[in-house]
Amino acid sequence: MSADVSATREAVAANAFTRGRAQESGWYGDHLPERDFPMLIELLAQASPPLEKSPSGEISLDDLTAAFEKSCRGEVLRSVVTFC
């Protein structure tokens, strides 16, 4: 009796790419609209939004680590990653 090797390979390949990982997406970036939209409206009403920091520009995949570090330090609000 022989096992179906192709089915085993497909199951192993599927597990290799999904084990412990999740794909997430967000609208308007990573935030909670019910919390953040009122805050943004208040900032606009006060005429003090930090618009000079956004958008911060484009970054390549090679610069991704440096861009993440800038984001953690609060130097940028949002960066656009370019693939070409």
Secondary structure, 3 states (H helix, E strand, C coil): CCCCHHHHHHHHHHHHHHCCCCCCCCCCCCCCHHHHHHHHHHHHHCCCCCHHHCCCCEEEHHHHHHHHHHHHCCCCCCCEEECC
